[in-house]
Amino acid sequence: MIKAIKNGWAPGPTIIYAGQIIAPFGGQSRGVNPEHEHFWKWEYLDADTPDEIKKAIRRNVYFGANVIKMVTGDNGIYNTEDIKAAVDEANKFGIKVTVHVAFSEPAAANVINGGAAAIEHGFGLTDPQLQAMKDKNIFLVGTDFSFDNWFAYGMDSATAKQLSDMVVDRLKRAYKIGTKMAFGTDIIIDLPNQNRIQTNLQVLKSWKAANIPPSYILQTMTINAAELLGIDNERGVLEQGYAADIIAVKSNPMTDIDAVKQVKFVMKDGKIIRRN
């Protein structure tokens, strides 16, 4: 499908493709019986040494990846040398490496020291780590679930409240420190009577609770995201010479970011895709 969209054979969004996720043995699986070993390989590539990581990157690039996604801190922690090996290999192809780190502080430290382009999720990031990310121009792509999102994942009310408060606190600290952020969701469970986009945009409740200005949120969705993915020379701003990927909304998102939920017009590469 990616090739079909790229070659104009079928309509669709511009996709920055990461290929299979590179991770220590087991990906993000848990408690798998030996007879089911490797079932996770539909999504993950096992890579436990720098050489295996390099080979996994080359494989992904061969099949069309233009960004690399790694996981650390779940079934094993990549050390700084592992991350550096990934970054160096990806640099040969002119692409970025982003790394999933949920709560592991040592894993986050290794990713920062290894020079990855971004940390995804980063729930447990400390202020010194956020400062180091700012100093090294490492992005934070948070998973900024609202209470409703956490609750939909099966949390009880108290746990959902605790986790949503944690997200808001991390957002506040990152914005105050000046850590560069790009917008992300990682939603896999839809809220009742809402589609995936509507469910994704529930995370805006967290950004609003953290008092992040709408103008900055828009930057995280556009130019910041483009910079992180290495396509800021062609997308992310409304200027001559850039791809005309444009939406129009009913009211001013600079006043209330929730305006992005009411899209009235969609254009891709200068062609109208949808008009309400």
N, C-alpha and C positions, 0 to 999 in steps of 0.2 A: 504494500500500500504506500509506503514511503517513497519508493521509486516511482510509482504511478503518479503521486502528487507532484514530485519534483520534476518529472518529465511532462507534466501537463496532461496526462492521460485521464486523470480523475480529479475533481475538485476536493480541496481539503486544506487544513491549516498548515502553516509552516512548522515542520517538526525538527527539533534538534534532538537527534537520536543518540542514545547512550549505549545501545547494545545490551548485552547481559551484564548484570551487576557483578563486579569483582569483589570477592570476599574470602576470608578464611574458610576452611573446610566446613561445609554445611550451610553456607549462606546465612539466612536468618531463621532456619528451621530449628525445631526443638523436639527431643524425645523420639527420634525416628528409629525404628527397628532396623537391624543390619540388612534384612532382606529387602528393605525399601531404600537402601542407600542410593544416593544420587538422584532421587526423584526431584530434588530442588534444581537440577541443572537446566530445567526449562527457563529459569529466571536468573540463575547465578552461575558464575564461573569460579570454581575452587582455585585459589592461588595462595600458597603459604610461604613463598620465598620471593625475593626480588626477581629472580629469573622467571618464576611462574607468573608473577604479576606482569612483567614485560611481555611475555608470550600472550597473556590474556588481553592486554591492550592491543597488541598487533592483530589478534584474531578479531576483536571488535572493530578495529579500523578497517580491516579487510572486508568486513560485511557492512560497512557504511557508517559506523559510528563517527559522530563529530563532536562528542564530549564523552568523558569517562566518568562513570559512577562507581564508587567503592563503598564498602560497609566495614566499619571497624567498631569493636567494643561489644559485639553480640556473641559470636562463637569464637572469638579470639581478637586480640588487639594487635594491629599493625604497629611496628615500631617506626621511629623516625626514618630509618634507612629504607624501610619498605615504601613509605610515602614518597620519599625523595626519588626512589627508583621509578615509581609510577609517574611522578611529575616530569622527570627527565625524559622518560620514554614518550609520554604524551606530547611533550614540547617538540619532539622530532617531527610530529605530524601537525603541529600548530594548533593543538586542541588543549582544553582545560581538564582538570581533575577536580571533581567535587566528592566529598566524603560524608557519608551518614555517620553521625555520632549522636547518640541519644543522651545517655546520662554519665558515661564514663569519662571522668576528668583526665586520667592518664591518656586515654585514647585521643581526647581533644588536644592535649599538649603535643602529642606526636604529630598530629595532623598539622597543627600550627607550625611546629618546628620543621616539618617536612615541606612546607611551602605550597600546600594545596590551594586551589582557587576559592574554595568555599567549604564551610561546615554546614551540613543540613541537620535540622532539628536543634541540637545544641541546648537542650533543656537545662543542663547542669553547668553551663559556662560561667566561670567566675569573672569578676571585674578585671583582674590582671589578664586573663585570657582574652576577653573582649578588647582590651587595650592593645594586646599583642596582635590581634587580628586587624585592628585599625592600623597599626604601625606597618603591617605587612600587606595591607590592602587585600585581606582575606574576607570574603563576604560571609554573612550569616543568612542562610535561607531557613528561617524558622518554620516550625510546624505549629502555628499559633491557634490551636484549637480553642474554640469558645466552650463554655459550659455545655451547651447543647451537643457539640461534637463529641466531647469526652463522654457524655451521658449515653450517646448513641453507641459507643463502643462497649457498653455494658458496665460502666463504672456506676457505683452508687452515688447518691447526691453529694455526700461529704467528700468523697474522693474526686469527683468531677469538679467540685468547687476548689479544692486544694490545687489540682492540676491547672485549672484555668487561671487561678491567682498566680501560680508559678510562671506561667506563660506571660502574663501581663507584666510581672516584675522583670523578667528577662528582657522583654521588649523595651521597657522603660530604661533599664540600665544600658542596653545596647545603643539606644537612640541618644541618651545623655553622653555616653562616652564617644560616640561618633563612629561606631563600627558600621561599615557600609552594609546595607541589607538589600536583598532581592526578595520579591514576594513568592511565597510557596504555600502549598496546602497539604499534599500527601493524603488527601481524603480517600478512603476506600469504602466507607459505610455512609449511605445516603440517609438524610433525616426524613421522617415521615412526611409524605406528600410534597417532597422537594426533589428536584433532579440533582445531578452531580454538580452543576455549576452553582445552583442555589445553595447547596450544602457547602461547597467550597467557600462561598462568600460569607458564610456565617463567621469565619475567622476575623472578619472586619470588626466584629464586636470586641475582640481582644485588642486590636490596634486602637480603636476608639477609647477603650478603657485605659489604655496606656498613654492617652493624650498625644498620639502621634499626629502631626498635622496632615490633613488630606493631601496637600501638595507633595509631601514627602512620600506618602503611600503611593501616589501616582508615579513617582519616580522609581520606586521599588518595582512597580509593575511594568515599567517601560525601559527607560535608559539604563537603570541599574541592572536589570535582568539581561539586557542586551550586552552590556559591558562584561558581566560575568561569563556569558556564553561565548564571548569573543566575536560578536556580530554587531558591535556598536558602530562600525563603519558603514553599515547598510540598513540597520533597523533601530528603532527605539526613540526616534525624535521625528518631529514634523518639519523637515527641511528638504530643500531641493536636492535631488540626488539620492535620497533615501527611499526605501520601499514604502509605498503608500498603503500601509497597513493601519487602518483607521476605524474607530467606532465612534458613533455619536450617541449621546445619552440625553435623556429627557430634561434633566436639570443640571446645575453646575456642581461637579464633583469637588471643586476647590472649596465649596462651602460645606458639602456633606458627601463624604466618600461613598455613602450608600447609593448615590446616584448611578454608580457603575452597574448596579443591578438592573437598570431599566435601559437596555440597549435598543436603540431605534434604527440603527444603520450600521452595516458592516461592510468594509472594503478591504480587499487583499490585493496587493500589488497593483493598485489602481483600478481594480475591477469590482463592481458592486456585487456582493454575495447575498446580502439580505437587506430589505428595507421594510420597516413596519409602518 
